[in-house]
Amino acid sequence: SNSVRLSFNDSYLASSNLPGLYLYLTNNPNSIANAYNAGPVAVFDGAHSYEFDDVQINDFQYLLYWCEPFSVKVGEGTIN
């Protein structure tokens, strides 16, 4: 298939107190330049997944959590 599924296990926890929290796929864990905007974070606790139809498996190396209103990084993770 031409889609990629990104899965989080049941230990996942993100703060729901941040305004405008977005998830990006990127190759630079400190910037959203040239990153793929995966959209606003809607799940803040527990197992879940995202599926992307327009992303290839080796396109990106990191997840980046970004607070849109303040343009600031709030978290990162390596895609395994």
C-alpha positions as CSV (number, residue, x, y, z in Angstrom):
1,S,0.0,0.0,0.0
2,N,1.0,3.6,-0.4
3,S,0.2,4.7,3.1
4,V,2.1,4.8,6.4
5,R,0.6,4.0,9.8
6,L,2.1,5.6,12.9
7,S,1.0,3.8,16.1
8,F,1.3,4.8,19.7
9,N,1.1,2.3,22.6
10,D,-1.1,2.6,25.7
11,S,1.7,4.4,27.7
12,Y,1.3,7.5,25.4
13,L,0.5,10.7,27.3
14,A,0.5,14.3,26.0
15,S,-0.6,17.4,27.8
16,S,-4.1,18.7,26.9
17,N,-3.3,22.0,28.6
18,L,-1.3,23.4,25.6
19,P,-3.3,25.5,23.1
20,G,-3.0,24.5,19.5
21,L,-0.9,21.4,19.9
22,Y,0.0,20.0,16.4
23,L,1.9,17.0,15.3
24,Y,4.5,17.3,12.5
25,L,6.7,14.7,10.8
26,T,10.1,16.0,10.2
27,N,13.8,15.3,9.6
28,N,14.9,18.1,11.9
29,P,13.5,17.6,15.5
30,N,13.9,21.4,16.2
31,S,12.0,22.9,13.3
32,I,8.8,22.7,11.3
33,A,10.6,23.9,8.1
34,N,10.0,21.3,5.4
35,A,8.0,19.2,7.8
36,Y,4.7,17.5,7.1
37,N,1.8,18.9,9.1
38,A,-0.1,15.9,10.4
39,G,-2.7,18.1,12.0
40,P,-3.9,19.0,15.5
41,V,-3.4,16.5,18.3
42,A,-6.8,15.0,19.1
43,V,-5.8,12.1,21.3
44,F,-3.9,12.9,24.5
45,D,-3.9,9.6,26.3
46,G,-3.5,5.9,25.4
47,A,-3.1,3.7,22.3
48,H,-4.0,5.2,19.0
49,S,-2.7,5.6,15.4
50,Y,-2.5,8.0,12.5
51,E,-2.5,6.9,8.9
52,F,-1.0,9.0,6.1
53,D,-1.7,8.4,2.5
54,D,0.8,10.9,1.1
55,V,3.9,9.9,3.1
56,Q,6.4,7.2,2.4
57,I,8.0,5.1,5.1
58,N,11.4,6.7,4.9
59,D,10.4,10.3,4.3
60,F,10.7,11.4,7.9
61,Q,12.8,10.5,11.0
62,Y,11.1,12.4,13.8
63,L,7.8,13.4,15.3
64,L,7.6,17.0,16.5
65,Y,4.9,18.4,18.8
66,W,4.5,22.0,18.1
67,C,2.4,24.7,19.9
68,E,1.0,26.7,16.9
69,P,-0.1,29.9,18.7
70,F,3.3,30.4,20.2
71,S,5.4,28.8,17.5
72,V,7.4,26.7,19.9
73,K,8.5,23.1,20.1
74,V,7.0,21.2,23.0
75,G,8.1,17.6,22.4
76,E,9.8,15.2,19.9
77,G,10.2,11.6,19.3
78,T,12.1,9.3,16.9
79,I,10.1,7.3,14.4
80,N,11.1,3.6,14.7
